[in-house]
Amino acid sequence: MLNTETNTPAIEARILKAAKGKLVNPARRYTEFRAFFEHGQWWIEHLPSGAQWPVCDASGPSCPNGFDFEQVSQGNED
């Protein structure tokens, strides 16, 4: 089973750490995230705006903690 398909507190903590390391963007205020498990995989949501990223298993220097993220919704940044 892939890490992104594993619904455990330990994987959630690794995903949040990876998201905070890769997705924090002071210019766009992406600093507050939550991870949630839905449809058999992990997702990241930026709390203030609602922007979302599915979590993907990945490797390489640009993939912290073995995860990568592809933004699927921009959210609402008023």
One Martini backbone bead per residue (centre of mass of N, CA, C, O) as a GRO file, in nm:
protein
   78
    1MET     BB    1   0.098   0.036   0.021
    2LEU     BB    2   0.064   0.356   0.002
    3ASN     BB    3   0.103   0.634   0.183
    4THR     BB    4  -0.154   0.787   0.055
    5GLU     BB    5  -0.334   0.512   0.154
    6THR     BB    6  -0.257   0.579   0.460
    7ASN     BB    7  -0.461   0.595   0.761
    8THR     BB    8  -0.253   0.774   0.971
    9PRO     BB    9  -0.103   0.977   1.197
   10ALA     BB   10   0.187   0.952   1.084
   11ILE     BB   11   0.123   1.032   0.792
   12GLU     BB   12  -0.009   1.301   0.850
   13ALA     BB   13   0.245   1.433   0.973
   14ARG     BB   14   0.425   1.404   0.719
   15ILE     BB   15   0.243   1.568   0.529
   16LEU     BB   16   0.237   1.835   0.684
   17LYS     BB   17   0.541   1.880   0.677
   18ALA     BB   18   0.565   1.883   0.369
   19ALA     BB   19   0.369   2.114   0.311
   20LYS     BB   20   0.516   2.331   0.481
   21GLY     BB   21   0.785   2.301   0.306
   22LYS     BB   22   0.641   2.357   0.007
   23LEU     BB   23   0.364   2.561   0.032
   24VAL     BB   24   0.479   2.795   0.156
   25ASN     BB   25   0.344   3.139   0.087
   26PRO     BB   26   0.366   3.458   0.176
   27ALA     BB   27   0.236   3.603  -0.072
   28ARG     BB   28  -0.036   3.393  -0.039
   29ARG     BB   29  -0.077   3.282   0.264
   30TYR     BB   30   0.049   2.985   0.278
   31THR     BB   31   0.032   2.843   0.623
   32GLU     BB   32  -0.255   2.696   0.666
   33PHE     BB   33  -0.314   2.350   0.740
   34ARG     BB   34  -0.486   2.050   0.629
   35ALA     BB   35  -0.546   1.708   0.670
   36PHE     BB   36  -0.719   1.464   0.456
   37PHE     BB   37  -0.922   1.168   0.422
   38GLU     BB   38  -1.021   1.092   0.079
   39HIS     BB   39  -1.087   0.860  -0.152
   40GLY     BB   40  -0.812   0.695  -0.056
   41GLN     BB   41  -0.672   0.983   0.017
   42TRP     BB   42  -0.470   1.250   0.051
   43TRP     BB   43  -0.517   1.592   0.166
   44ILE     BB   44  -0.480   1.947   0.112
   45GLU     BB   45  -0.570   2.243   0.308
   46HIS     BB   46  -0.629   2.578   0.295
   47LEU     BB   47  -0.802   2.733   0.530
   48PRO     BB   48  -0.869   3.030   0.441
   49SER     BB   49  -0.933   2.951   0.116
   50GLY     BB   50  -0.956   2.623   0.013
   51ALA     BB   51  -0.723   2.516  -0.105
   52GLN     BB   52  -0.612   2.224  -0.309
   53TRP     BB   53  -0.427   1.903  -0.255
   54PRO     BB   54  -0.305   1.628  -0.365
   55VAL     BB   55  -0.138   1.344  -0.255
   56CYS     BB   56   0.188   1.225  -0.355
   57ASP     BB   57   0.397   0.990  -0.433
   58ALA     BB   58   0.756   1.059  -0.400
   59SER     BB   59   1.081   1.151  -0.542
   60GLY     BB   60   1.328   1.362  -0.434
   61PRO     BB   61   1.439   1.686  -0.367
   62SER     BB   62   1.127   1.809  -0.425
   63CYS     BB   63   1.025   1.570  -0.203
   64PRO     BB   64   0.910   1.588   0.090
   65ASN     BB   65   0.881   1.293   0.262
   66GLY     BB   66   0.766   1.158  -0.021
   67PHE     BB   67   0.607   1.419  -0.134
   68ASP     BB   68   0.345   1.560  -0.340
   69PHE     BB   69   0.186   1.852  -0.511
   70GLU     BB   70  -0.136   1.933  -0.679
   71GLN     BB   71  -0.313   2.186  -0.770
   72VAL     BB   72  -0.692   2.203  -0.795
   73SER     BB   73  -0.745   2.465  -0.607
   74GLN     BB   74  -0.746   2.811  -0.522
   75GLY     BB   75  -0.966   2.947  -0.393
   76ASN     BB   76  -1.034   3.222  -0.150
   77GLU     BB   77  -0.868   3.544  -0.181
   78ASP     BB   78  -0.961   3.838  -0.004
   0.00000   0.00000   0.00000
